[in-house]
Amino acid sequence: MKKYLLLIIFLAIIQSSNIFAVQSYDLIIDENSFELKYELNGDVIAMALDQELTSLLIGIDKTKDSTFTIELPNEMIRSEDNAFAVLVNGLEVDYEIVSDNDSSALEFFVPSGTEEIEIIGTYVIPEFPLGFVLIFGAIMTVVCLMTRHSGRDFI
């Protein structure tokens, strides 16, 4: 009985000290939701996708020297030839990458006190959903037809 109690206590201590457990962050962009899995010795406070700069911004706090690992869905952000740029507090850092058809997993060092990470790709999810493009196309078609049937130019 004593052995089992010691084993349970030992396992509980190991489990509670696992600071590198995989965590996830739900990022909602327009009508899409992405679950981003990551590991960090610190707290992720926010993530946002900058569609204009084709980058993912990550705000972190209470970081200690550690490795940051994040899995990024290719439909959200990707880069040609896996040539991402990774900035930690504004400075470019080296990274390791493992990719497949669905996602890319990046791993890089994050020093103690880091507050911002930016991962820059060559493509991010489009700002406007496909429905917007279709509606815009339909409106332009109606305007062209009205102009043609009225016999005069509106533009």
N, C-alpha and C positions, 0 to 999 in steps of 0.2 A: 504494500500500500504506500509506504514511504517513497519507494522508487517512482511510482506513478505520479505522486504528488510533486516530487522534484522535477520530473519530466514535464509536467503541465506548467509548472512555474517557469522552467527554462524556456519552453516554447512561447509562453506569453511574453517573456522579456525580449526574446528575439523578434517576435512579431511587432511589439510596440516600438522597438528601436529601428525598424526598417524605414529609414528616411527616404529611400529611393523607390518606394512603391509606385507602380504605374497609376497615374491619375488621369482624369479627362476633363476637358473644357468644351462646353457646347457653344459653338459659334454660329450665330444666325445671320445670314446674309440674304437680304431680300426675302425670297420665299424658300430658301434652302437652309438646311441645318446640317452642321458638320460636327462630329465628335472628334476632337483632337486629343490623342493620347500622348502623354508626356511624362518624363521623370526629371525631377529637380530637387536639390536640397535647398528649398526656399518656397515662397508662395507666389503663385501666378495670380495677379490681381485683375488683369484684363487682357483681352486679345481683340484685335480689330484688323480688318483687311482694308488696305489702302488701294483701291482699284486704279487710281490714277498713277501711282508709283509702282504698281504691281508688287506690293509687298505685304507681309504679315507683320504687324507690330504687336509685341508682347511686353506688358508691364509686369515687372516682378518686384518682390520685396523680401527682406530677411534672408538674403542669399548667403551661402557659405561657399568656399571654393568647392566646385563640383562639376560634374559633367551634365549637360542638358541634352536630353534626347526627346525628339518630337516626331510624330508621324503625321505627314501632311497628305491629304487626299489630292490626287492629280487633277480632279475636276475642280478643285478650289484654287490651287496654286501649283505651278510647275515651271520648269526651266529647261530650255534646250540643252541637250547633252549633260543634264544635271549640273549645270554651271550656275548654282545659286550664289548669291553674295550674302554673307552672314555678318551682321554688325552687332557687337556687344558694347553697349554704352557709346555708340558712334564709331567704334574702331573695328575694322574688318578682321575676322578671325578665320583660321583654318577649320575645316569640318570634315567628318566622315559621312558618307551617304550610302544607303542601301535602297535600291529602287526596284519596283516591279510595275506591272501594268496599271495598278490601282493607286499606289501611294509611293511616297519617298520618306524614308526615315533619316533624319539628320541628327548628328551627335557632335557636340563641341564643348569646349571648356568655358565655364562661367566663373569669373573670380568673385570673391566675397564683396558684397556691397553693390553688385550690379542691379540696375533699375530698369534698363530697357534693352530689348533684343529686337532686331529687325531682320527679317528673312526676305530677300529680294529675289523674285523670279522673273521670268519673261512673260508669264501669262497668269492672270487671276480670273476668277469667275466674272463674267460680264456684269457691268453695272445695271443694265436694263435687261429685264427678262425678255424672252422670245415674243411673248404676247404684245409687248410694247412695239416691237418692230413690225409685227403683223398689223396692228391697229394703225400705225403710222403709214404703212403701205396701202391699207384700205382707204384711208383719208385722202392720200395723194391720188389714188385711182378715181375716187369720186370727184375730186376737184378737176382732174383732167377731163373726165366725162362731161361734167357740167360746162366747162369751158368750150368743149367741142360742140355740144348741142345748143348752146346759147348763141353761137356765132360771133362772140366777141371775147376779147382777152380780159381776164380778171387780174392778171399780173402785169 
